């Protein structure tokens, strides 16, 4: 039987968070629920995965996660500021310990000189007070960019469970 891409990482995340009694919430834009979907493929995910938000539109980022409209207007939905606010909002509107956010441009259209196709921002917020965000520039087709974003999201979730300070 063919294992989905990133299956082993998802399994490590579920078992690691379960061992520490921590829960995850996701806030996804360009990945459209792929992170949540792949995590919930793993048996036992119900003890770890608290909930997921798919906030694809700007309005949903504002209405559901409390992202500041001014941040979207000034920085754009694909920005470090919005990724950080998405993670903070997901944490606020859940009972999870760790929130992961993803916002980006999967293409093939929608890119610009300043924000090319493949630009993806990630955010992480924890109840312990950690808040971080960073960007990646991926290449490939729309599907490949989204798959790479899921892989990076999983690596970020793993680093948060391995670093107990987060």
SULLINNOR-V377473 format. One record per residue. RES is the residue in three letters. PSI is psi in whole degrees, 0 to 359 (none if undefined). Layout:
# SULLINNOR-V377473
res-><RES	RES>
psi-><PSI	PSI>
This chain:
# SULLINNOR-V377473
res-><UNK	UNK	UNK	UNK	UNK	UNK	UNK	UNK	UNK	UNK	UNK	UNK	UNK	UNK	UNK	UNK	UNK	UNK	UNK	UNK	UNK	UNK	UNK	UNK	UNK	UNK	UNK	UNK	UNK	UNK	UNK	UNK	UNK	UNK	UNK	UNK	UNK	UNK	UNK	UNK	UNK	UNK	UNK	UNK	UNK	UNK	UNK	UNK	UNK	UNK	UNK	UNK	UNK	UNK	UNK	UNK	UNK	UNK	UNK	UNK	UNK	UNK	UNK	UNK	UNK	UNK	UNK	UNK	UNK	UNK	UNK	UNK	UNK	UNK	UNK	UNK	UNK	UNK	UNK	UNK	UNK	UNK	UNK	UNK	UNK	UNK	UNK	UNK	UNK	UNK	UNK	UNK	UNK	UNK	UNK	UNK	UNK	UNK	UNK	UNK	UNK	UNK	UNK	UNK	UNK	UNK	UNK	UNK	UNK	UNK	UNK	UNK	UNK	UNK	UNK	UNK	UNK	UNK	UNK	UNK	UNK	UNK	UNK	UNK	UNK	UNK	UNK	UNK	UNK	UNK	UNK	UNK	UNK	UNK	UNK	UNK	UNK	UNK	UNK	UNK	UNK	UNK	UNK	UNK	UNK	UNK	UNK	UNK	UNK	UNK	UNK	UNK	UNK	UNK	UNK	UNK	UNK	UNK	UNK	UNK	UNK	UNK	UNK	UNK	UNK	UNK>
psi-><135	125	136	153	138	11	316	320	317	319	317	320	309	314	321	315	323	314	327	0	31	155	154	143	144	149	107	142	277	337	349	32	1	322	309	317	318	326	320	358	339	131	134	359	332	337	353	317	109	312	168	142	130	106	78	320	160	317	320	326	320	309	319	322	352	21	139	125	324	322	319	317	317	322	338	156	331	88	161	319	314	321	316	316	324	316	315	318	319	319	316	322	32	177	21	165	333	129	134	136	151	127	133	189	105	340	189	347	178	352	166	180	315	327	85	161	135	351	123	132	142	144	152	132	141	159	337	356	0	142	121	161	152	169	156	152	108	158	162	190	172	312	319	320	316	319	319	323	321	315	317	320	319	320	322	316	321	318	327	326	331	333	97	344	337	none>
